[in-house]
């Protein structure tokens, strides 16, 4: 996963998700840098690092797969 530091003093980063397998689009989200690094290193579970993200948003963050694309791949 790629990330770029933002230009503010809140120590946030812009994270680019992997490209979705189905539609090939990626997503960007602004998160706390230290929480991202803790999750990325395996110290925190994603739901603990980013409690404001729902299950669908966490899936996009981890794999890039959107809910509609997931349904296309695996059905309802």
C-alpha positions as CSV (number, residue, x, y, z in Angstrom):
1,X,0.0,0.0,0.0
2,X,1.3,3.4,-0.9
3,X,1.1,6.4,1.3
4,X,2.0,10.1,1.2
5,X,2.4,12.5,4.1
6,X,0.0,15.4,4.2
7,X,1.1,18.9,4.7
8,X,-0.5,19.6,8.0
9,X,0.5,19.4,11.7
10,X,-2.0,16.6,12.7
11,X,0.4,13.8,11.6
12,X,-2.0,12.3,9.1
13,X,-1.2,10.5,5.9
14,X,-3.1,9.8,2.7
15,X,-3.2,6.1,2.0
16,X,-4.0,4.6,-1.4
17,X,-5.7,1.3,-1.4
18,X,-4.8,-1.5,-3.7
19,X,-6.6,-1.4,-7.0
20,X,-9.9,-3.3,-7.0
21,X,-9.7,-6.7,-8.8
22,X,-13.0,-6.1,-10.6
23,X,-13.2,-2.4,-11.6
24,X,-9.4,-1.6,-11.2
25,X,-10.1,1.6,-9.2
26,X,-8.2,2.5,-6.1
27,X,-9.3,4.7,-3.2
28,X,-7.6,7.2,-0.9
29,X,-8.3,7.8,2.7
30,X,-6.7,10.1,5.3
31,X,-5.7,8.4,8.5
32,X,-3.5,9.0,11.5
33,X,0.1,8.1,10.6
34,X,0.9,6.3,13.9
35,X,-2.3,4.2,13.7
36,X,-1.6,3.3,10.1
37,X,2.0,2.2,10.9
38,X,0.7,0.1,13.9
39,X,-1.8,-1.6,11.7
40,X,0.6,-2.1,8.8
41,X,3.2,-3.7,11.1
42,X,0.6,-6.0,12.7
43,X,0.6,-4.4,16.1
44,X,-3.1,-3.3,15.8
45,X,-6.1,-5.0,14.2
46,X,-7.7,-2.8,11.5
47,X,-10.9,-2.4,13.5
48,X,-8.8,-1.1,16.5
49,X,-6.6,1.2,14.4
50,X,-9.5,2.7,12.5
51,X,-12.8,2.2,14.5
52,X,-14.5,4.9,12.3
53,X,-14.3,2.5,9.3
54,X,-17.2,0.1,8.8
55,X,-16.6,-3.5,7.5
56,X,-17.1,-2.5,3.8
57,X,-14.7,0.4,4.2
58,X,-12.1,-1.8,5.9
59,X,-12.3,-4.3,3.0
60,X,-11.7,-1.5,0.5
61,X,-8.8,-0.3,2.7
62,X,-7.2,-3.7,2.8
63,X,-7.9,-5.3,-0.6
64,X,-9.4,-2.5,-2.7
65,X,-12.6,-4.5,-3.3
66,X,-15.8,-2.5,-3.3
67,X,-19.0,-4.0,-1.9
68,X,-20.6,-4.1,-5.4
69,X,-17.5,-5.6,-6.9
70,X,-17.5,-8.2,-4.1
71,X,-21.1,-9.1,-5.0
72,X,-20.0,-9.5,-8.7
73,X,-17.2,-11.8,-7.7
74,X,-19.0,-13.9,-5.1
75,X,-22.7,-13.2,-5.3
76,X,-25.0,-12.1,-2.5
